[in-house]
Amino acid sequence: METLQEKEIQTAPVTFTDGAIEELNRLRSSLVTAEESFLRIGVKGGGCSGLSYLLAFDKKEDGDKEFQIQGMEVVMNKAHVMYVLGMVIDWENGLNNRGFTFNNPNAKDTCGCGQSFST
């Protein structure tokens, strides 16, 4: 029988670093209302490379897939999964960089800021 962790590894389209989980939990505790209890991960048109990453607390909508990723309740539009499959989300807190970073194996080109990409 599969453990929850083994199932999570097989089905989760993205993973988080420990730093990202820590920052997301901090944000969730200070910002989230009961209605916005899910972390939404996805993409949207725009940015200098064509697609931008979407990372926000939101409510679940029709057509969303729900995932439990490293203790975080995540929702994604089904059509977005193919753009972020295998992506690692990190939190940088250094002198030169501060914010979430996206290591996406599906991105062919990435802009200088790392917030948009093309496939």
C-alpha positions in Angstrom: 0.0 0.0 0.0 1.3 3.5 -0.9 2.0 6.0 1.8 0.7 9.5 1.4 4.3 10.8 0.8 4.8 8.3 -2.1 1.5 9.2 -3.6 2.4 12.9 -3.3 5.7 12.4 -5.1 3.9 10.6 -8.0 1.0 13.1 -8.4 2.4 16.5 -7.4 3.3 18.6 -10.5 5.6 20.9 -8.5 7.7 20.8 -5.4 8.8 23.5 -2.9 12.1 24.0 -1.2 12.1 24.2 2.6 12.6 28.0 2.3 9.6 28.3 0.0 7.3 26.3 2.4 8.4 28.4 5.3 7.7 31.7 3.5 4.3 30.4 2.1 3.2 29.3 5.6 4.2 32.7 7.0 2.2 34.5 4.3 -0.7 32.2 4.7 -0.9 32.8 8.4 -0.8 36.6 8.0 -2.8 37.1 4.8 -5.3 34.3 4.1 -9.0 34.4 4.8 -11.0 31.2 5.1 -12.2 31.7 1.5 -8.6 31.9 0.2 -7.3 28.8 1.8 -5.7 27.2 -1.2 -2.4 28.2 -2.9 -3.0 28.7 -6.6 -0.1 27.8 -8.9 -0.4 28.5 -12.6 0.6 30.6 -15.6 -0.9 33.5 -17.4 -0.2 35.3 -20.7 2.3 38.2 -20.4 5.7 39.0 -19.3 8.7 39.6 -21.5 9.0 35.9 -22.5 5.3 35.1 -23.2 4.0 33.4 -20.0 4.2 34.6 -16.4 4.0 32.4 -13.2 1.0 32.7 -11.0 1.4 32.1 -7.2 -1.3 33.4 -5.0 -3.7 32.3 -2.2 -7.2 31.8 -3.7 -10.4 29.8 -3.5 -10.9 26.6 -5.5 -12.8 27.0 -8.8 -14.6 24.7 -11.1 -12.1 22.8 -13.3 -9.3 23.0 -10.7 -7.2 20.0 -9.7 -6.4 19.8 -6.0 -3.0 18.6 -4.7 -1.5 18.2 -1.3 2.1 19.2 -1.8 4.4 19.1 1.3 1.6 20.0 3.6 0.3 22.8 1.4 -3.2 22.6 -0.1 -2.6 23.6 -3.8 -5.1 24.2 -6.6 -4.2 24.4 -10.3 -6.2 24.9 -13.5 -5.9 21.5 -15.3 -4.6 23.2 -18.4 -1.7 24.8 -16.5 -0.2 21.5 -15.2 1.7 20.8 -18.5 3.5 24.1 -18.2 4.8 23.6 -14.7 5.3 19.8 -14.4 8.5 19.1 -12.6 9.0 22.7 -11.5 10.7 23.5 -8.2 9.6 26.7 -6.3 12.2 28.3 -4.0 12.3 31.4 -1.8 15.4 33.6 -2.0 16.1 35.9 0.8 19.6 37.3 0.0 21.1 40.8 -0.4 20.7 40.7 -4.2 17.6 38.6 -4.6 14.4 38.4 -2.6 11.3 36.6 -3.7 10.1 33.3 -5.1 12.1 31.7 -7.9 10.9 29.1 -10.4 13.1 26.3 -11.7 11.0 25.0 -14.6 12.4 22.2 -16.8 9.7 23.0 -19.4 10.9 26.6 -20.0 12.9 27.0 -23.2 13.6 30.7 -22.6 13.4 32.7 -19.4 13.5 36.5 -19.0 16.2 38.1 -16.9 13.9 38.5 -13.8 13.0 34.8 -13.9 9.2 35.6 -13.6 8.3 34.8 -17.2 9.1 32.1 -19.7 8.3 30.5 -23.0 7.9 26.9 -24.0 
